[in-house]
Amino acid sequence: MLAARMIMFPFLILNSSFFLMSKVSSAGYGSAATPPPATGGTTFPTSNNGCLPIALPNGTVTGDPIKSVGKFFEYRSRVAFQQSYNAGFTNALVGDGLVYEPGTTSKAVHFTQKYIYVNQVNGAFQCHGGPSNIIARYDGVSSYLYFDVDSAPNVPIPSIYFYLYDDQSAQEFNIQYTCDKRNEISGKCDVPEIYVNTREDPSQMSADRMSAIDAIIDRVLKPYCLSKNDLQLVKHDSRVISDCPQDQVQQAFSGLVVAFKTYVPKRTLA
């Protein structure tokens, strides 16, 4: 019955730009690893919320969603309230992934995502995150249904993500945005979430490579009254846990993915 109740709910939200999600409160798992030095009193995010609109025009950034399959590292982000470690995600196609966005003739790709990040609480590492079911269009707009392993283990949280930048070259990285708190009066986003994702492990990046990415971040975010300084630099450390069990959401999540796979219109041509 759970899967049956979920079948229609996702389809009602796929074409809306007015749903939100937050990846900031999830189940914790301790680690026996020796923690890196404390970061001091740094507070995230910064008080600057920028001037992003609630939704960006379709087609602001175009690209092939199939090329987003695989592992990404979170290089910088504006979401967590503490220093993040080993944040990132892995995308996997559902079948061949070729679908139409429900209720439209827009080509899209269906895939799942496992997202994690780690922080420190009283000297112990805690793991956060959850899986998402995603319908991604070629115009840079993606509809997410996210299962937070702590705050919403059985109820998917809907959101719309927009690409602000997408480099699909060999040194691929992208910048994504979703609005966590909307201001209906101004039409602006009062609390934006921003993610800079790279294929390359940031801990292995050269200083020149990081400077080049930071320069692009500044250029892309400048029209929205933000800069790299408003995004924390995520730490990637082999001493810190880098994978997290998400068993408590798997039954509900798997049922939702099966429902999508069964009922989302398929396409045969890329």
Secondary structure, DSSP 8 states (H G I E B T S, - for coil): -HHHHHHHHHHHHTT-S---------------S-------S--SS-S--TT-BSS--TTSS---GGGG-EEEEEEEEE--SS--EEEEEEEEEEEEEEEE-TTS--EEEEEEEEEEEEEEETTEEEEEEEEEEEEEETTSEEEEEE--TTT-SSS-EEEEEEEEEEE-STT-EEEEEEEEEE-TTTSBEEEEEEEEEESS-GGG--HHHHHHHHHHHHHHHGGGT--GGGSEE-B--TTS------HHHHHHHHHHHHHHHHHS-B-S--
